[in-house]
Structures are given as C-alpha cells and as structure tokens.
Amino acid sequence: MNNDKKLATRLSHLGRNPKQHEGFVNPPSQRGSTVILDSAEDLYSDKKSYGLEGTSTHDFLTDALNGIMDANGTILCPSGLSAITTTLLAFIKGGDHILITDSIYGPTRRFCSSVLKGFGVEAEYYDPRIGADIEKLIRPNTKLIFLESPGSLTLEIQDIPAIVNVAQKHNILTAIDDTWSAGVYFKPLNVGVDISIQALTKYQGGHSDVLLGSVSVKRDDLFKKLKETHRDLGIGVAAEEAWLCLRGLKTMILRMNHQDKVARKIASWLEKQDIVAEVIHPALPTSPDYEIWKRDFTGAGGLFSIILKDLSDAQINKMLNAYELFSLGFSWGGYESLVINCAPQLATRKDPKWTNKTALIRYSIGLEDEDDLIADLERGFAAIK
Ligand SMILES: Cc1ncc(COP(=O)(O)O)c(C=O)c1O
C-alpha cells in the first residue's frame, strides 16, 4: 500500500492479501520445514526451498514491518534480544571497537561483555546525551554506534540526528533499538540510522503472548548481510508467533495512543506526589529531554519511570506488593499494566548517578481505566505512609 496514506489506515491493510488465501481477510498461520519443489532444476535455484527462509505468514509480517518502518528489508528473529545479537554478529568482528549508549537494554550489554568480548570486540559505553561530542570517542577501528532512545529504564532521549551526522562523516554504521517508539512515533531509517531493531514482543505483539524481534534496513547490502547471518545462525521463527504479531499490528496504534494519553496523565499526577523525587518521562514539559523528544517523536507510548525519595528496599517492596492492578513483571507494551523496581538492573551502568542504588521504579501502562490505575498507585503509597 502507498505510503501517502496515514499509518492507521495502512496498518488495516498491510500484511494481508485475501486473494492469496481463499478470500479470507487474514493470512493463515502457515507452518513448515520442507518445501516441495516443482523440478530438479529448482533444487539449487533462488526459489524458497526450506522453512528457515520463512513461510508466507512470515513474508506478510516482514512486508507489513517494511511498511511501518519505511524499510526495504526486514528479518525476523525469535526474540528482541536475538534481533540485537544477530545485528551485532552480522556487522562486528574481532578487533573492532563499538560505541554503545550507557542506557542500553541490560541483556545487550551482557552479550557485549560476554560473547563479543570473547571474540575480541571492545565495547565502550557513552553518555546517552552525548550528541555530536560522540566524535571524540571515535577510533580508527570504530565500526558501529549502537543507540537506544529513550533507554527503556532511565529514558534519556538521544540526539540521534547529531550522532548520525558524525557516524556518516566517519563511515560508521548506526543501529538503534527503537522498541520504545515501535517505529510508530519515530522513524529511525528516515533520519539516516542504518539499522532499526524492534522487540516485537512489546507493542506489536501487544498481548503478552508473543516473543519476536525484527531488524529493518533500507540498504540492500546491509539486508544481504543480515539475511546471510540469520541463515548461518539458523534462527527460524514459529509461524504462530508471526501470525500473532500480524494480528497485534492491526490494533497497535489504537493501543499505543491510548497508553500514551493515560501514561502522560498518570506521570503528571505522580509529579505532584510528595514521595516522588522525579518523574522520568520525555514527553513531560518538565523533562530535560522534552525539546529533543518534541523535535523527533510524534508520541510516547506507555513506558516511564519514577525516582522515589529515600526509601528502604523493604518499603519499596511493600509498596509494590500492595498494588492490585500493576503486576510485577519484566516486560512492557502489553494490554496489562506492569511495574518493576529497576535498582538491581542499574548496577552495570557507567554513570555513578545510577549505580548509587537509586530507587527507580518503572511502570508500563496497559489498557485499564486511568482512575483505577491512579487509585492503585495511591494504594501503594498508602502502604508505606
Ligand atoms: C528495550 C528492549 N529491547 C529489547 C528487548 C528484548 O526483547 P525480547 O524480550 O523479545 O527478547 C527488551 C525486552 O524487555 C527491551 O525492553
């Protein structure tokens, strides 16, 4: 479908072709390992010949994701984390230096300090708000700059155009974990980022029952390399997961816009609570990142954090245990509201601000009624008064 239509319209039509499947609106969940070929000549041709290359269900999903991200090629991976690791394995080799935002998703950092370090790759962590000063960190062997904006716990917004500008000048690849915006509120590939990664597990799946990731690019050479690495790693995706994700895409914008509206309302309410030292939400005018967020993003979704005034671990646990609606769970972007205490996850940050055991609580706003959610937050505060 043409890109001249609004995304909400395109999402209703992307990723399906009723003529291809008996007129039914949606494509079937086509499972499969073996593909029966028509002739001996086809055996070693460029025709699809094995299930790891994906079935029509996967193709519908990658087409839809290309449409959302304005990409020319997308690969699917069995999780968001495997989309990240596949990207790193595709473009980095021993002896390379890579620059990674200090606000990166924890398991990405773990992969760098375990697997990539073992391969002789040096990962250096930079301040997410570094902007054009990233140029000072570039070395002759710097191959990739990895971004995540905002970080999924501490939510710093990066000046992506400034970083891309430096990267392009030095011929360095840029990759972004864009899960927070889902490719809906920000289009990394359209501002010159080379590689856009999604944990489709979050907003695209939307119902907390899918594990899936994707990597999207505009450039053909990058797509070719990604496909080769994906093939070499043998990481197929179950058709059921792709099908559930296609289903989730249809309502993604509605869900995200609603979660965005309610999250901003709740975040503003939290700013007025005595016990809250800081609300970290880039779309609040009080945020230090507000201007850059407003310049680059069209919305915010349902994820934000707060820092509480001095509270013991026992008090924090008491507050979290008092919630009836906010469930304790490590994901986000689903229809149900979630909460976690992030402090233990901040231990590996380079910036001492975060390692000094900050009482950082992250909320993912679901689809419950906003007044009920605020009452639940009040219940948590009352438990520790
Ligand atoms: C920012 C971010 N990127 C990537 C991932 C990984 O996604 P998955 O759980 O599908 O591996 C997550 C999961 O929490 C995440 O928060």
The ligand as an ORCA input file, in Angstrom:
! r2SCAN-3c Opt
* xyz 0 1
  C      14.379     -2.052     25.030
  C      14.292     -3.524     24.849
  N      14.916     -4.074     23.805
  C      14.891     -5.405     23.601
  C      14.203     -6.241     24.446
  C      14.243     -7.708     24.200
  O      13.042     -8.222     23.760
  P      12.711     -9.757     23.944
  O      12.146     -9.903     25.318
  O      11.739    -10.061     22.874
  O      13.988    -10.517     23.786
  C      13.528     -5.705     25.536
  C      12.790     -6.585     26.468
  O      12.435     -6.216     27.564
  C      13.594     -4.308     25.752
  O      12.985     -3.741     26.821
*
